[in-house]
Amino acid sequence: MESEPSRLPPQIPETAEAPPLILERATQRYSAAARQSAPPRMSVVHLLLCVAWSGVFMAAVRKLSVSEPGGWGLMLAAAGAIGYGAAWTGLCIWLARVLRGAVWPIEPGLWLLVAWAVRLGLDTAIRLWLSQTFRSAETVLDAVTVGCLTLPLLNRSLSFAWQVCFALLLSFYAWPLVASIADRWFFMPGWIWSAIAWSAPRQAILVAAFVGLFAAIDLPESRRRSWLHWTGLGVCAWMALVSLLTR
C-alpha cells in the first residue's frame, strides 16, 4: 500500500511568514519612536499657526488702542505680531509634543520660546482683562518668567554654557523681586533701585545680548540645531529690535 505524500503542517507556512511580519512591525515601531524622539520638522501647519497667533495679537492691539494707530504704529504692531506669533507657536508645539508623551532633546532656543511665549501671553492677558487685578504687573511677569527659566536648568541635556546662560537670565529677572522683598527688612542703597529702573525698559535688549553671547559660544561645538532653536534666538533678537523702535 503506497504511503500518502508527506505534507507540511499548516502551521509551518505561518511560522515561515512570521519573521517578515516581526521585522515589519519592529521597523514601524522604530520609525514611530524615531519621530517621537526627533525635533519636529517645519510644516505649513506651523506657518499657518504662526499667522493665526499674529492675527490674535493684532486683534488685541486694536482692542487696547485708544485711537486708530497711524502708519508707523501699524508697522510697529505688525513687527510685534511676528515675535508674538512665533513665540506662541513654539509654545503650542512644545505643549502638543509633551501631551503626546514625546521625549526628545529640547534645545535652548525652544526653552527661550516657551519662556517668551508665557511672558508675552500673560502680559497680553493682564492688559486685556487683569489690569485691575495686580498691583504691579511687572512683578507678576518677572516672577512667572523666573519660574519658566527654572525648567531649562532642570534639563540635563543642556550644555554647560547654556546652563550658565539660563542661570544669568533667571538672576536678571529675579533681581528686582529679591530687591523688593529685601527692602522690607533691610535698607537698599539707592544705586540698586537706579539700576533696576534703568534695566526695566531695556529687558528685551539685555536678554538678546545675553543670548547672543552664549549662542556665539555654542557655535564652535558644531551641533546640529533644529529650526525651533534658531527661531527662539531670532525671537530674542526680534523683540529687542521692536523694543528699540518703540522707545
PyMOL commands that set and color helices and strands:
alter all, ss='L'
color gray80, all
select helices_A, chain A and resi 11-37+44-64+71-99+108-128+137-153+160-182+190-221+227-246
alter helices_A, ss='H'
color red, helices_A
deselect
rebuild
show_as cartoon
